[in-house]
């Protein structure tokens, strides 16, 4: 999984040397594009097709054989961009958005044209018009950013990663795709860790897509290859030792009523319940106890838990903190994966389990009773790491290399800001 940083940087250096050697004789296609004199005016109709590429949204699974082919095309596209000199950084000191007329829009237009987000016909000007607005939104969508058309720090940071670095990222991830694409089966659940996104796939088509919360940098979500074999409705939550040590014990030192207020009960190794007020919280001895939170609205897993065998003990679950799904950077868990709209995913998983339609599932949640359900046909589940891929001609997706596995510091955008 871990690709050598030396391999990445040496490859980028060799590519840069090739560019220098061949730039004098190469036809500057990018230069021809950027010399175009046309421009979009304020009274132009909104251009629904600001680029020559395909739509960013797709039902094509990330780990499909078609994705491999499209990503190979993307590598060739970025090799061409790099051979032409790449792109210049866009000045990042201003909040550019629709309606602005500013000299910095000129390098922005150039950058968007080179990556295929803005059509050549939009021309070069200082106007941040509807063409540029649509192109910025497309760029943001390709990079997993909120598509609001406004240039903020994260959009600037993603935009100013150099072309050679992006090419290296694509090449590394193409290797990951080639290893696993087409091997995941006909029906499965995929968690893409850098994308903080979940796909439910059937017959080589994404039938459900869910926003996820994955592990923090210091509590990483592991790579998983397993099968979902159990759904627990209204689960008890047993706190992992890591959370007990890092979170619960420090909280109890500050607030002795924390466990009681959170409906968390303490059990000794022999199974007997322990009064938290009898425990010495000034040490880590409490980690030998079992911390179990009762089902309910405040439960850390909320309404449901999705189980599968895993050496790391991770699982997927609901959460009472629904606001976290609205965050741009969703790396906030202790290794497990929280699922937005999890009831839709569970209904799909239980489709072949007799007696467990959506109506019974919802009724069981309302009952408050903790009920384990064995999945009749266990569904394969994979947690994989992919930060760059393509799902169509001219549609190149990039994500933050949150765990630093791609070999270049520039790709760990959230860590740098």
C-alpha positions in Angstrom: 0.0 0.0 0.0 2.7 2.5 0.9 4.5 3.7 -2.2 8.0 5.0 -1.9 8.4 8.7 -1.7 11.8 8.3 -3.3 10.1 6.5 -6.3 7.5 9.3 -6.6 10.0 12.2 -6.5 12.6 10.5 -8.7 9.9 9.9 -11.3 8.8 13.5 -11.2 12.4 14.7 -11.5 13.0 12.5 -14.6 9.8 13.8 -16.1 10.7 17.4 -15.5 14.1 16.8 -17.2 12.3 15.3 -20.2 10.1 18.4 -20.4 13.1 20.7 -20.4 14.8 18.7 -23.1 11.8 18.6 -25.4 10.1 21.9 -24.8 11.9 23.8 -27.5 10.6 21.6 -30.3 7.2 20.7 -28.9 4.2 22.6 -30.3 2.7 24.6 -27.5 -0.9 23.6 -27.7 -1.6 25.1 -24.4 -0.2 28.4 -25.6 -2.5 28.4 -28.6 -5.5 28.0 -26.3 -4.4 30.7 -24.0 -3.9 33.2 -26.8 -7.6 33.1 -27.6 -9.1 36.6 -27.5 -12.7 35.7 -26.9 -14.4 36.3 -23.5 -17.6 35.6 -21.7 -19.7 38.7 -21.1 -21.9 39.5 -18.2 -25.0 39.2 -20.3 -24.1 35.9 -21.8 -26.4 33.0 -21.2 -25.2 30.6 -18.6 -23.1 27.9 -20.3 -24.2 24.5 -19.0 -21.2 22.9 -20.7 -18.2 24.9 -19.6 -15.7 22.2 -20.6 -15.1 19.6 -23.2 -15.1 16.8 -20.6 -17.9 14.6 -19.4 -20.1 15.0 -16.3 -18.4 14.7 -12.9 -21.3 12.7 -11.3 -21.3 9.1 -12.4 -22.8 5.7 -11.4 -19.6 4.0 -12.5 -18.0 2.2 -9.5 -14.5 3.5 -8.5 -13.0 0.1 -8.7 -14.3 -1.0 -12.1 -12.4 -2.1 -15.1 -13.8 0.9 -17.0 -12.3 3.2 -14.3 -8.9 1.6 -15.0 -9.3 2.5 -18.7 -10.4 6.0 -18.0 -7.6 6.5 -15.5 -5.0 5.3 -18.0 -6.4 8.0 -20.4 -6.1 10.5 -17.6 -2.4 9.6 -17.1 -1.8 10.2 -20.8 -3.7 13.5 -20.5 -1.6 14.7 -17.6 1.6 13.5 -19.2 0.8 15.8 -22.1 0.0 18.7 -19.8 3.3 18.2 -18.0 5.2 18.0 -21.3 3.7 21.4 -22.3 5.0 23.0 -19.1 2.0 22.3 -16.7 0.2 25.3 -15.3 1.2 28.4 -13.4 0.0 28.9 -9.8 -3.1 31.0 -9.4 -2.7 34.0 -7.0 -4.5 32.9 -3.8 -4.8 36.2 -1.9 -8.3 37.2 -3.0 -11.8 35.7 -2.6 -12.8 35.4 -6.3 -16.4 34.6 -7.2 -19.1 35.3 -9.7 -19.4 39.0 -10.5 -15.8 39.9 -9.7 -13.7 41.7 -12.3 -10.0 41.3 -11.3 -6.7 40.7 -13.0 -6.3 37.5 -11.0 -9.1 36.0 -13.0 -6.8 35.8 -16.0 -4.5 33.1 -14.5 -7.5 31.4 -13.1 -9.0 31.1 -16.6 -5.7 29.7 -17.9 -5.5 27.1 -15.1 -9.1 25.9 -15.7 -8.5 25.7 -19.5 -5.4 23.6 -19.1 -7.2 21.1 -16.8 -10.2 21.0 -19.1 -12.7 22.6 -16.8 -13.1 25.7 -18.9 -13.7 25.6 -22.7 -11.3 27.3 -25.0 -14.2 29.3 -26.4 -14.6 31.1 -23.0 -11.5 33.1 -23.8 -9.2 35.2 -21.6 -10.4 38.2 -19.6 -10.5 39.6 -16.1 -14.2 38.8 -15.8 -15.4 36.1 -13.4 -18.5 35.4 -15.4 -20.9 32.5 -15.7 -18.4 30.4 -17.7 -15.8 30.7 -15.0 -18.3 30.1 -12.3 -19.4 26.8 -13.9 -15.8 25.8 -14.5 -14.8 26.5 -10.9 -17.7 24.4 -9.7 -16.7 21.6 -11.9 -13.1 21.8 -10.6 -14.4 21.7 -7.0 -16.6 18.7 -7.7 -13.7 16.8 -9.2 -11.7 17.5 -6.0 -14.3 16.6 -3.5 -14.9 20.2 -2.5 -18.2 22.1 -2.0 -19.2 23.2 -5.4 -20.0 26.8 -4.5 -18.0 28.6 -7.2 -16.0 30.6 -4.6 -12.2 30.5 -4.5 -11.3 29.8 -0.9 -8.2 28.4 0.8 -9.0 24.7 0.0 -9.9 25.3 -3.6 -6.7 27.4 -4.1 -4.6 24.7 -2.4 -6.0 22.0 -4.6 -5.7 24.2 -7.7 -2.0 25.0 -7.0 -0.8 21.5 -6.7 1.6 21.2 -9.6 0.9 19.2 -12.7 3.9 16.8 -12.2 2.7 16.1 -8.7 -0.8 15.4 -9.9 0.6 13.1 -12.6 2.5 11.1 -10.0 -0.6 10.8 -7.9 -2.5 9.4 -10.8 0.2 6.9 -11.6 0.4 5.7 -8.0 -3.4 5.3 -7.8 -3.6 3.6 -11.2 -1.4 0.8 -9.7 -4.0 0.4 -6.8 -6.8 0.3 -9.3 -5.2 -2.3 -11.4 -4.6 -4.5 -8.4 -8.3 -4.6 -7.3 -10.6 -3.4 -10.1 -12.9 -6.1 -11.3 -12.2 -8.4 -8.3 -14.7 -7.1 -5.8 -17.7 -9.1 -7.0 -21.1 -8.4 -8.3 -22.6 -6.9 -5.1 -20.5 -5.2 -2.5 -20.0 -2.1 -0.3 -16.9 0.0 -0.8 -15.5 2.6 1.5 -13.0 4.9 -0.2 -11.0 6.3 2.7 -9.5 9.5 1.2 -12.9 10.4 -0.5 -14.8 9.7 2.8 -17.4 8.1 0.6 -19.3 4.8 0.4 -20.6 3.0 -2.7 -23.1 0.2 -2.7 -22.5 -1.5 -6.0 -24.5 -4.0 -7.9 -24.0 -5.3 -11.5 -21.1 -2.9 -12.0 -23.3 0.1 -11.1 -23.4 2.4 -8.0 -26.9 2.0 -6.7 -26.3 4.0 -3.5 -23.7 6.5 -2.6 -23.2 7.7 1.0 -21.1 10.4 2.7 -18.9 8.9 5.4 -16.8 10.0 8.4 -13.5 8.1 8.5 -10.5 7.9 10.8 -8.4 10.8 12.0 -4.7 10.9 10.9 -3.7 9.6 14.3 -6.5 7.0 14.4 -6.6 5.8 10.8 -9.3 3.7 9.2 -7.6 0.4 8.2 -7.7 -1.4 4.9 -10.5 -4.0 5.1 -11.5 -7.1 3.1 -14.5 -8.8 4.7 -18.2 -9.6 4.6 -21.1 -7.8 6.3 -22.7 -10.6 8.4 -24.7 -8.8 11.0 -26.8 -5.7 11.5 -27.4 -4.6 15.1 -30.5 -2.4 15.5 -30.3 -0.1 18.6 -26.8 -1.4 19.5 -25.0 -1.2 22.8 -21.7 0.6 22.4 -18.6 -0.9 23.9 -15.8 1.7 24.0 -12.5 0.5 22.6 -9.5 0.7 24.9 -8.0 3.4 22.7 -11.0 5.7 23.3 -11.1 4.8 27.0 -7.5 5.9 27.4 -7.5 8.9 25.1 -11.0 10.3 25.7 -13.0 8.8 28.5 -10.5 8.8 31.3 -9.4 12.4 30.7 -13.1 13.4 30.6 -13.8 11.6 33.9 -11.0 13.5 35.5 -12.7 16.8 34.5 -16.3 15.7 35.1 -17.0 12.7 37.5 -20.6 12.6 36.2 -19.6 12.1 32.5 -20.3 8.4 32.4 -23.7 8.7 34.2 -24.8 11.6 31.9 -23.7 9.7 28.8 -25.6 6.5 29.9 -22.3 4.6 30.0 -22.0 1.7 32.5 -18.8 0.3 33.9 -18.2 -3.5 34.2 -15.4 -5.3 35.9 -13.6 -8.3 34.2 -15.9 -10.7 36.1 -19.0 -9.0 34.6 -20.1 -7.2 37.8 -21.1 -3.6 37.4 -18.8 -1.0 39.0 -19.7 2.4 40.5 -17.6 5.0 38.6 -17.2 7.0 41.8 -15.2 4.1 43.3 -12.6 4.2 40.6 -9.3 6.1 40.8 -9.4 8.1 37.6 -6.0 9.7 38.3 -4.4 6.6 36.7 -5.1 4.5 33.6 -6.2 1.5 35.7 -9.8 2.1 34.6 -8.8 0.8 31.1 -9.1 -2.7 32.5 -12.9 -2.2 32.9 -15.5 -2.5 30.1 -17.4 0.7 29.2 -20.8 -0.1 27.7 -23.2 2.6 26.6 -26.9 1.8 26.6 -29.0 2.1 23.4 -30.7 5.4 22.8 -30.7 8.7 21.1 -27.3 9.6 22.6 -25.6 6.3 21.8 -22.4 6.8 19.9 -23.7 4.5 17.2 -27.3 5.9 17.3 -29.7 3.6 15.5 -27.6 0.9 13.9 -24.3 -0.9 13.7 -23.0 -2.8 10.7 -20.8 -5.7 11.7 -18.2 -7.8 9.8 -15.1 -9.8 10.9 -12.1 -7.5 11.1 -8.7 -8.0 12.8 -8.8 -4.3 13.7 -12.3 -4.5 15.3 -13.7 -1.8 13.1 -17.3 -1.5 11.9 -19.7 0.9 10.3 -22.5 2.7 12.1 -25.0 5.6 12.4 -24.1 8.6 14.5 -26.0 11.2 16.6 -23.6 13.8 15.3 -25.3 14.3 11.9 -23.8 17.7 11.5 -20.3 16.1 10.9 -21.5 14.9 7.4 -21.7 18.6 6.3 -18.0 19.2 7.0 -15.7 19.5 4.0 -13.0 17.4 5.7 -14.6 14.3 7.2 -11.7 12.7 9.0 -13.0 12.7 12.5 -13.5 9.1 13.8 -11.3 6.7 15.8 -11.0 4.3 12.9 -14.6 3.1 12.4 -16.8 4.5 9.6 -19.9 6.6 10.2 -22.5 6.5 7.4 -24.9 9.2 6.4 -28.4 8.0 5.6 -27.3 4.6 7.0 -30.9 3.2 7.0 -31.0 3.2 3.2 -27.7 1.2 3.2 -28.9 -1.2 5.8 -32.2 -1.8 3.9 -30.2 -2.6 0.8 -27.9 -5.0 2.8 -30.9 -6.8 4.3 -32.8 -7.1 1.0 -32.4 -10.9 0.9 -32.9 -11.4 4.7 -36.5 -12.7 5.2 -38.7 -10.6 7.4 -36.5 -7.5 7.4 -38.0 -5.0 5.1 -37.8 -1.2 5.7 -41.0 -1.1 7.7 -39.9 -3.7 10.2 -36.4 -2.1 10.4 -37.9 1.3 11.2 -40.3 -0.2 13.7 -37.5 -1.9 15.6 -35.6 1.3 15.8 -38.6 3.0 17.4 -39.0 0.2 19.9 -35.6 1.0 21.5 -34.8 -2.7 21.9 -31.4 -3.9 20.9 -31.8 -6.6 18.2 -29.1 -8.4 16.3 -30.0 -9.5 12.7 -27.9 -12.1 10.9 -27.5 -11.2 7.2 -28.8 -14.1 5.1 -26.4 -13.4 2.2 -23.3 -11.7 3.7 -22.3 -8.7 1.6 -18.6 -8.2 0.8 -17.2 -5.0 2.2 -14.0 -3.3 1.3 -12.2 -0.3 2.9 -9.7 0.8 0.3 -7.4 3.8 -0.3 -7.8 5.7 -3.6 -7.1 9.4 -4.0 -7.1 9.8 -7.8 -9.1 8.2 -10.6 -11.2 8.9 -13.6 -14.8 7.9 -14.3 -15.1 9.3 -17.9 -13.3 11.2 -20.6 -11.8 14.4 -19.1 -13.3 13.6 -15.7 -10.2 13.3 -13.4 -11.0 13.0 -9.7 -8.5 14.0 -7.0 -8.9 13.7 -3.2 -6.7 14.8 -0.3 -4.1 12.2 0.5 -5.1 12.3 4.1 -2.8 9.6 5.4 0.2 10.6 3.3 0.4 7.4 1.2 0.9 9.0 -2.2 4.5 10.2 -1.5 4.2 14.0 -1.8 3.6 16.4 1.0 1.7 18.7 -1.3 -1.1 16.2 -1.5 -1.8 16.3 2.2 -3.8 19.5 1.7 -5.8 19.5 5.0 -2.7 18.9 7.0 -0.9 21.9 5.5 -3.8 24.4 6.1 
